[in-house]
Amino acid sequence: AAAAAAKPRGASAVVKPLGGARRSAVATRAKDDFQPETDLELSDLTAISPIDGRYGAKVKVLRACFSEYALVRARVIVEVRWLQKLASIPQIAEVPPLSDEANQFLEDFLANFSPADAAEVKKVERTTNHDVKAVEYVIKDRIASNPELHAVTEFVHFACTSEDINNLSHALMLRSGIAATTPLMDDIISKIAEMAETEAATPMMSRTHGQPASPTTLGKEFANVAYRLARQRKQVDAVPLYGKMAGAVGCYNAHMSAYPDVDWQKVAEEFVTDLGLTWQPYVTQIEPHDYMAELFSAVSRFNTIVLDLDRDIWSYISIGYFKQKTIAGEVGSSTMPHKVNPIDFENSEGNVGLANAMFEHLGAKLPVSRWQRDLTDSTVLRNLGTGFGYSMIAYQSTLRGLSKLETNADAMAADLDRNWEVLAEPIQTVMRRHGVEKPYEKLKELTRGRRVDRDGMREFVETLEIPDESKARLMDLTPATYIGNAVAQAKDILARVKAL
C-alpha cells in the first residue's frame, strides 16, 4: 500500500495475481490443453451431431431416407422417371417409346445406384456448383453407352426447374422416413395399451394440481395415453404428400413453348401420382410445403404426448408407484452407488424437445417464400431428417424405460389408504341425491386440508339421514374401490384404438 501511495499521480499500478508467475504459467498451460484438431475423419466419435455420433446406431435406418446420398438417389429416380414419361407422350416425336432393352437399362441403373454413384455426382457438383445440374450430367454420362438413350440425352431434365426434381425427391424421402419411424410409434402405442389391460384393475390415487383426487386405476391412465397417441398416429398417416412438375413458376411456360399441343397439366398430374404422391395443381416455382407443416405438426403432437407420459412416469417413479429393474453392470451415479435413475424417460424428454424444436422451425419456415421463390427453404430442407432422428431416439428411450418398470401396487394401496378424504366426493354426491341440506359444505368442513381416516369417514356416514341401502353402499366404499368404470375403460382400449 505504501509503495502504491509513493507512485506519482497518474501512474498505473501493477497488480500481481496470487501465486505469482507460477500460477500464471499453470493458467496458460490449462488454457492451451484443448486445442481442436483441424482434420479429423468423420466417425461416431468425431460427428458433430449426436444423431450421427453417439446415437448413430439407433437411427441408422434413417440414413437411407434423409442423407445426402438419399437426396441424390431420389433426384436420380425422379429424373429417370420423367424421361420415361416423356417417351410415353405421342406428341413428343423426338422421344419415341423406349424399347424393353432401354427401359431395362434405366431400371438397372436405378436398382444399382449406390453411394459410390452419389459420390460421382458430388464430384461433378464441385465443378457445376449446382447439385441438380450435377445429377443431370451424371445421368447423361451413364446413358451415353446406350445408343437409344443417348439419342434422347437432351430430354433428361427437359423443361424442368430444379424444384420440379427437388420437391418430388423430398416427398419421396419423407415417405420413406415416415415408413421407418412409424413402427416405433406403433410399438409405443401397443406397449402402453398392453400395460393398460394388464393394470386395468390396479387402483391408484389420482392427483390434480399435485393433490390427492378421486381414485382411478393404473390401467385407465395408460389407456388415456394410448388413445391420445393413436389419434395423432392416425393423423400422421392422413397427411397427403404433395408434388408438382410445373416448371419455373408453375405455369408450364417452357413445356408449352416446345410442345403446345400437349396437355402438360394432365401429364404432370399423371407423373406425380405415378410416383405415389398427391398432385399439387397450384404452385409457384416451389411446391408450397404446406403439407410438410401439417406432417411435422402431427408428429410434434405425438411427441408432446410422449413427453407428457415421460414426465408422469418419472413422477410416479419418484413417489414409489413404480420400481425400476436393475441392469447388471449399469451405473446410476458416479458418486452415489445406490441410485437407479429414470434416465430413459429423461433421455426421451430431452430428445422430444430437440425434435419438436426442429419440427416447429420447419413448419413455420417452409410455407413462407418470397414471391415465386427464394432459396431459404433449400438449406432448411436438408434438415428434414433431424426431427425424425431425435424422435426415433426418444421413442426407443421411452420403450426401454417402459420395459424396465415394475408396478408397486402395495405403494399405491398404501397411498390410497392414507387419503380417505377423497371419499368426500361420493358421499356429498349421494347426500345431494337424497336432499340432504348443504352436503358440499358439510364435507368441506370435515375434510378440506385435513387427513380423515377410515373410522372418521364412516362415523360421518353413520350420522346421515339417507336410505339404508345408500348408507350401506357408502359404508362399504373405500378409496381403492371408488374407481368408477376405470377398469372397463382400460380393458376397452384395444378396441377403441382399432376403431380409430
C-alpha positions, 0 to 999 in steps of 0.5 A: 500500500505504501509503495502504491501511495509513493507512485506519482499521480497518474501512474498505473499500478501493477497488480500481481495475481496470487501465486505469482508467475507460477500460477500464471504459467499453470493458467496458460498451460490449462488454457492451451490443453484443448486445442481442436484438431483441424482434420479429423475423419468423420466417425461416431466419435468425431460427428458433430451431431449426436444423431450421427455420433453417439446415437448413430446406431439407433437411427441408422435406418434413417440414413437411407431416407434423409442423407445426402446420398438419399437426396441424390438417389431420389433426384436420380429416380425422379429424373429417370422417371420423367424421361420415361414419361416423356417417351410415353407422350405421342406428341413428343416425336423426338422421344419415341417409346423406349424399347424393353432393352432401354427401359431395362437399362434405366431400371438397372441403373436405378436398382444399382445406384449406390453411394459410390454413384452419389459420390460421382455426382458430388464430384461433378457438383464441385465443378457445376456448383449446382447439385441438380445440374450435377445429377443431370450430367451424371445421368447423361454420362451413364446413358451415353453407352446406350445408343437409344438413350443417348439419342434422347440425352437432351430430354433428361431434365427437359423443361424442368426447374430444379424444384420440379426434381427437388420437391418430388425427391423430398416427398419421396424421402419423407415417405420413406422416413415416415415408413421407418419411424412409424413402427416405433410409434406403433410399438409405443402405442401397443406397449402402453395399451398392453400395460393398460389391460394388464393394470386395468384393475390396479387402483391408484390415487389420482392427483390434480394440481399435485393433490390427492383426487378421486381414485382411478386405476393404473390401467385407465391412465395408460389407456388415456395415453394410448388413445391420445397417441393413436389419434395423432398416429392416425393423423400422421398417416392422413397427411397427403404428400404433395408434388408438382412438375410445373416448371419455373413458376408453375405455369408450364411456360417452357413445356408449352413453348416446345410442345403446345399441343400437349396437355402438360397439366394432365401429364404432370398430374399423371407423373406425380401420382405415378410416383405415389404422391398427391398432385399439387395443381397450384404452385409457384416455382416451389411446391408450397410445403404446406403439407410438410407443416401439417406432417411435422405438426402431427408428429410434434403432437405425438411427441408432446404426448410422449413427453407428457407420459415421460414426465408422469412416469418419472413422477410416479417413479419418484413417489414409489408407484413404480420400481425400476429393474436393475441392469447388471453392470449399469451405473446410476451415479458416479458418486452415489452407488445406490441410485437407479435413475429414470434416465430413459424417460429423461433421455426421451424428454430431452430428445422430444424437445430437440425434435419438436424444436426442429419440427416447429422451425420447419413448419413455420419456415417452409410455407413462407417464400418470397414471391415465386421463390427464394432459396431459404427453404433449400438449406432448411430442407436438408434438415428434414431428417433431424426431427425424425432422428431425435424422435426415433431416439426418444421413442426407443428411450421411452420403450426401454424405460417402459420395459424396465418398470415394475408396478408397486401396487402395495405403494399405491394401496398404501397411498390410497389408504392414507387419503380417505378424504377423497371419499368426500366426493361420493358421499356429498354426491349421494347426500345431494341425491337424497336432499340432504341440506348443504352436503358440499359444505358439510364435507368441506368442513370435515375434510378440506386440508385435513387427513380423515381416516377410515373410522372418521369417514364412516362415523360421518356416514353413520350420522346421515339421514339417507336410505339404508341401502345408500348408507350401506353402499357408502359404508362399504366404499373405500378409496381403492374401490371408488374407481368408477368404470376405470377398469372397463375403460382400460380393458376397452382400449384395444378396441377403441384404438382399432376403431380409430 
